[in-house]
Amino acid sequence: MTSIEVPYSIAAALPTLSVMDVTNDVAQTVARSGRREGIAYIHATHGKSLIRIQERETGFFEDLEGLLERIVPSDVEGRERLVAALLAPRSEQVPFAEGCLCLGRFQRILLFSLDAEHRSEWSLTLLG
């Protein structure tokens, strides 16, 4: 699991946000499973966390900041809970073939935690 540095402007607007890249952990588990083809279901196990497939680049975080500020201004009480609801569902599905995840070249599996505890809890279910 790799921590991703969140740009300062977003960290200031949403100070409880932390982002972890779990792609390598998921890929290693799929490879060790012995399954050749199927679907990997990655699920955030905490209520204020969610999984997203996303390119890992700063522009995404800047766009996310602008979107969140328009929809849920930073002075709204309970903002983290509202943001989590907007970004739901909390899980993603990734197909795999020949024991490898079928992701685009720059796509990563990111765990977003909107909780001040910076939770890194997630689960993986393999079908296939």
C-alpha positions in Angstrom: 0.0 0.0 0.0 1.4 3.4 -1.0 0.3 6.7 0.5 -0.5 9.4 -2.1 0.3 13.0 -1.4 -2.8 15.0 -1.7 -2.3 18.5 -3.0 -2.2 21.2 -0.3 -5.3 23.0 -1.6 -7.4 19.8 -1.3 -5.8 18.9 2.1 -6.9 22.4 3.3 -10.4 22.0 1.9 -10.8 18.5 3.2 -8.3 17.9 6.0 -9.5 14.5 6.9 -8.8 13.1 3.4 -6.1 10.5 2.8 -5.5 8.4 -0.3 -3.8 5.1 -0.5 -2.8 3.2 -3.7 -3.7 -0.4 -3.2 -3.1 -1.6 -6.8 0.0 -3.6 -6.1 -1.5 -5.3 -3.1 -4.6 -6.3 -5.1 -2.4 -7.5 -8.1 -0.2 -9.6 -5.8 -3.2 -11.3 -4.2 -4.7 -12.0 -7.6 -1.4 -13.5 -8.9 -1.0 -15.7 -5.8 -4.6 -16.9 -5.8 -4.0 -19.3 -8.7 -7.1 -18.1 -10.5 -6.5 -17.3 -14.1 -9.6 -15.4 -15.0 -12.4 -13.6 -13.1 -13.4 -10.4 -11.3 -11.7 -8.9 -8.3 -14.2 -7.0 -6.1 -12.4 -4.5 -3.9 -14.5 -3.0 -1.1 -13.8 -0.3 1.5 -14.8 -1.7 4.9 -15.2 1.5 6.7 -18.3 3.8 6.3 -16.2 6.9 5.4 -13.9 5.2 3.0 -14.3 4.2 -0.7 -12.4 2.6 -3.5 -12.0 4.2 -6.9 -10.3 3.3 -10.1 -8.5 6.4 -11.2 -5.5 7.7 -12.9 -3.0 8.8 -10.3 -2.4 12.4 -11.3 -2.7 15.8 -9.7 -5.3 17.1 -12.2 -7.8 14.7 -10.9 -7.4 16.0 -7.4 -7.8 19.6 -8.6 -11.0 18.7 -10.5 -12.3 16.9 -7.4 -11.6 19.9 -5.2 -13.6 22.2 -7.5 -16.5 19.7 -7.8 -16.7 19.2 -4.0 -16.5 22.9 -3.3 -19.4 23.6 -5.7 -21.6 20.8 -4.4 -20.7 20.7 -0.7 -19.1 23.9 0.4 -16.3 23.6 3.0 -18.4 25.3 5.7 -21.1 22.7 5.6 -21.4 20.7 8.9 -20.8 17.0 8.4 -19.0 17.6 5.0 -17.1 14.3 5.2 -20.3 12.2 5.5 -21.9 14.1 2.6 -18.8 13.8 0.4 -18.7 10.0 1.1 -22.3 9.8 0.0 -21.7 11.7 -3.2 -18.7 9.6 -4.1 -20.4 6.3 -3.3 -20.6 3.3 -4.0 -17.7 2.1 -1.8 -16.5 -0.7 -4.0 -15.1 -1.3 -7.5 -14.8 -4.4 -9.7 -11.7 -5.2 -11.8 -11.6 -8.1 -14.3 -8.4 -10.1 -14.4 -7.0 -12.5 -17.0 -4.0 -14.8 -16.9 -3.7 -13.8 -13.3 -3.2 -10.1 -14.0 -5.5 -7.2 -13.4 -7.1 -5.7 -16.6 -6.4 -2.0 -15.9 -5.5 0.8 -18.3 -1.9 1.8 -18.5 -2.2 4.6 -15.9 -5.2 3.4 -13.9 -4.7 2.7 -10.2 -6.9 1.3 -7.5 -7.2 4.1 -4.9 -8.6 3.9 -1.3 -10.0 7.2 -0.2 -10.5 7.7 3.5 -12.6 10.6 4.5 -12.1 9.9 8.2 -9.6 11.7 10.5 -8.4 8.2 11.4 -6.9 7.6 7.9 -8.3 4.1 7.7 -6.6 1.7 5.3 -9.1 -1.1 5.7 -10.4 -2.9 2.6 -11.4 -6.3 1.5 -11.0 -8.3 -1.7 -13.2 -11.0 -3.1 -12.2 -13.0 -6.2 -14.8 -14.6 -8.4 -13.8 -16.9 -11.2 
